[in-house]
Amino acid sequence: MQNKILFTALFIFSLYSCTTDMYRVDIDLSEGFEPQIAVTSVLSPDSSIRFRCMSTYAAYTKNPDSVPAVSKAVLYDVTNNTSYNLNQTKKNNSLILSINDYYPKKGNIYTIVVETTNPKANIVITDTVPPEQPTITNVKITSIQNTSDFIGTVTFKPITSEKTVYYELVLFRQDNGGVFASNPTEPFWQTTLKTSDRIITQEDYYPSLLLLEAEQPKSLLFRLNKNSQIYCINFEYNAGEIQSWGGAEISSIDNNLRIELRVVSFNYFRYKTSLYKQKYAAEGDLLYGMSAPVKVYSNVSGGVGILGSYCKTDTTVFVEGKTYRN
């Protein structure tokens, strides 16, 4: 009887000790925070020069003013011993540094020098654009039974090199079936990918099988050592689906698939893989929980950020949707 009374008392106490009242708490982490200049850009022979420059600020800052005062912004083509002043355009909380009519050249070395007065910083970044692009020789896409997933292979001829060459596979999907059939201007969207190819899964950024609910990466990065032979990479992606009235049948959506294979610089490879590693470390896995924090790679001297580069080849294929019973 005493135990029953005690249990009832504890239960009532627990109900009254809980509250649903929520209070707004202002967080200020700016004390002692020293802002840095962040510069990010990826160079490609297919795109004009464009950099994003901003000042870092403390987390939870209400009205961040992150546009730095730039006194000098110059692009140096080290290979040809030429220099170009970068145009400055303010956009939101950052500064865009650009040269609209200049495209990077394959194999050239580029250095960016940015000097700022608020906050005061001298930024220097260098990267080398890959000298060649791979050649895609064949693409094959096959549906996976009773799902809206497709498995594909990309066969390509790697570039010939005595050094390690770094690659990235990226897919963009344009839906053009079902409700999208009458809209030929439907944009291409970058899609997530997964693979069973060991040359990719052995890279330490690729998500562990124990990350059960982790979103798959939006690109597949890998490396080849002194390989000039024809090579084949496999991948899997989801085509999206439409359910019939009553739910008896499910159809994957017809889509155009643009497959981009890039040769990327070492700086690009290190930055992108460390970014994925940081993401998956924060999510943790089923067995070990959260991993130690991962610092994202930067090659910026005097600040933070990245200057990377790549050369790409691409091809677009039509993938017909499939219908299966639910």
N, C-alpha and C positions, 0 to 999 in steps of 0.2 A: 504493500500500500504506500509506504514511504517513497519507494522508488518511482511509483506511478505519479505521485504528487510532485516529486523532484523533476521528473521528465516534463510534466505539464508546465511547471514553472519556467524551466529552461526554454521550452518552446515559445511561451508567451513573451519571455524576455527577448528572445531572438527576433520576434516580429516587431517589437517596439524599438529595438535597438537599431534596426535598419531604417534608412531614410532614402527617399528618392529626390531629396533636394540637391540641386546642382548649382555650383557657384562659378562664376567666371573668374579665372585666375590669369593675370597678366604675367607673362614670362619675359624677362629681359636678360639676354645673354651677351649684350654688347659691351659690358664692362671688361676691359682688358683685351678686347678683340682687335686684332690688327688686320685691316683689309689687304687683300692681295689682288694683283691684276690677273685675270683669267683670259687666255686667248685660245680659241679653238678653230681649226679649219682642216679640211681634207682636200688635197689637191688631186685633180684628175684632168687629163688632156681633153676631156669632153665638156669641162665646165670652166667658166672664167674664174679669176681669183676672187675669193671672198672669205673674210675672216670675221669672227665675232669676238669683240673685246668688251669686257665688263669688269667691274670691281666686285669682289666677294663681300658678303655681308653676313652678320650673325643670324642664326636660325630664329624664326618667329618675329623677325623685324617687320613692323606693320607697313611702313612706307619706305621701302628700300630705294636709295638713290645710288644706283650702281653704274652710272655712266661716268667713266673716268675722263679727265682732261688730258688729251693726247697732244703732245707737242711735236712728235715725230713718228711717222709710220712709213717705213720703206721696205719694199721687197727687193732682194738682191738675187739675181740670177748668177750664181757663183760660176757655173759652167761657162757662160758667155761674158762674164765680167761686166754685167749691165745692172742698172738699178731703176726702180720705178716707185714714184710716190703713190701712196694709197689714198684713195678718196675716203672721206669720213661722212657717214650718215647715221644720225641717231634713230634708233628703233626700239620702242618700249624702254626697257631698262638697260639697254646695251648699245654699243657703238659698232656699226658695220664698216669694216675697212675693205675696200674693193678696188679692182681694176676691171672695168667692164669689157674692154676689148683685148684682153691679154689672156691666153690659155697656156697652162704649163706644158712643157715639152717632155716627152719620154726620155728618161735617163738623166735629166738635168738635176742639179743640186740647187735648192732654194733656201735662202735664209731670210727670216723676217726680223726686223728690228723695230721695236715700239718703245718710245719714251713717254712717260706720263708724269704729270705734276701733282695730281690729286686722285689717288695717293701717288707718291713719288716712286717710280720704278723704272728699271731699264730691262726690257724684255728682249731675249734673243732665242730664236727657234730655228732649227735646220732639219730638213728632210730631203731624201733623194727619191724622185719619182721612178718607179720601176721602168726598166728600159724596154720591156716587151709585154705583150698580152698573150694569154693562152689561145688555143684554137679549139672550139667545140666541134666535134666530128659527128656526134649522134646524141639524140635525146629519146628516151622511151618512157612512157607513162602508162601505168596499169592500175585499174581499180582494185581495191581490197573488198572482198566479198562481204555483203551485208553491212557496209559502213559507207560513210561519205568521205573516207580517206583514200588517198591514192599514193602509190609508191612509184618512184621514178629513178632513172639512172641518167647520168650525164657522162658521156665519154669525151675525153679531150686530150689534146697533145700538149703536155707541159712545155714551158720554155726551157731551153737548154742552159744549164748553169753549173759551174763547179761548186757553187755555194748553195746553202739551203734557200729554197724559194717558198714564200708564204702565200696562201690562197684563201679566198673567201667565196662561198656560194650563197647567193641571195635570190629569193623568188618573189615575184610580184604577180598578184592574181587580179584579173579583171572579170567580174561576174557578168555573163551575158545570156543567162537562161532564166526562165520563170518570169518574175516581176522585172527583171533587168533586161529582158529581150528587146524591149522597145526603146532602150536607152544606150545607144552606141557610144556615148561619151562617158559612160561609167568609168571612174578612174581606176588605175592599178593600185592595189594595196599590198604592202609588204606582208608576207605571211610567215607564221612560225614554222619551224622545221624540226624534224628529228631523223635520226639515222642509226643504223646498226654497223656502219662502216668503221672498222677498228682504227683506221688512220685518223679518224675524227674523235671517236669516243675515248681514245687514249689520251687526248689533250685534257689537261687538268681543269679547263673551264667548263667542259661538257657536263650537264647535270647528272648526278648519281641516280641509279635506279631507286634509291631510298628516298629521293625527293619526289614523293608520290603525286603531289598536287602542283608541282612547279610548272610554270609556263615554259614551253620549249623556246630555245633561242631563235632569234629572227634571222640568223645567218649561221653558216657552218664554216669554221675556220680550221685550216689544217696546213701542214708543211710537207714538202717533198725534198728529199736529199739527192742531188745529182741524178735526177730522173728525167730522161728524155723520151721514154716509151709512152705509148698510149695508155691512159689511165681512166678508170671508171669510178665514179662516186655515186652511192645510192642515197636517197632521201625519201621522206614521207611527209605529206601535207594534207590538210583538210580543205575540201572544196566548198564547204557550206552545203546546207540542205533545205529542202522545202517539203512540208508534210501535206499529204492529201487530206480532203475533207473526211472526217471520221478517223483519220490517223492510220488507215489500213496500209498505206504505202508511203515510203519516204524516197525522195529523189535528190541526188546530189546535183548541184548547179553546174550547167555548162560554163566553162571559163576559158579565157585566154591566159596562158601562163608564160610570163617573161622570165627567162632564166639568165641570171647574170653571174658570170664567173670572173673573179677579179684576181689579179696578182697584186698583193698589197706590200707596202714597205714594212720593215721590222717594227718601226715605231707604231704604225697603225695596228699591226698584229698584237703587240704587247698591250696597247691601250684597250682594244676591243675585248680581248680575252680577260684582262683584269676587270673590266666593267661587268662582264658576265659572272666572273668569280665573286665579285662583291655582291651582286644580286642574289646568287644562290647561297652564299654564306649567310646572308641576312635571313633567308627563308629556313635554313637548317634542314636536317634530314631525320628520318624516322628513328634511326639507331643512335646517332650521336647528338641530336639537337642542333643548336646554332653553332656555327664554326667561328673561329677567331675573325675579327674584322679584316677586310682586305683593302689595301690602299690602291686606288686606281693609278695606273702608270701615267707619268707626265714627262715630256721631253723639253719643257719650257724652262729656260734659265732666267731667274729673276721673278718668277711667278708660277702659275699653275696652268694646266690645259694640255693641248695636244696639237701638233702639226703632223698629220699623216698624209699618205698618198696611195693611189692605186691606178692601175690600167685595167680596163675591162673589155670583155667580149660578151655579147648577149644574143639570144635567139628567142622567138616567141612561137609557142605551139598552142593549138586548140585542143582542149580536153573535153570530151563529151560526157555529160553527167549520166549516172546510172540510177535505175529505180529498183528498189527491193521492198519486200513486205516487212512491215513492222512486227 
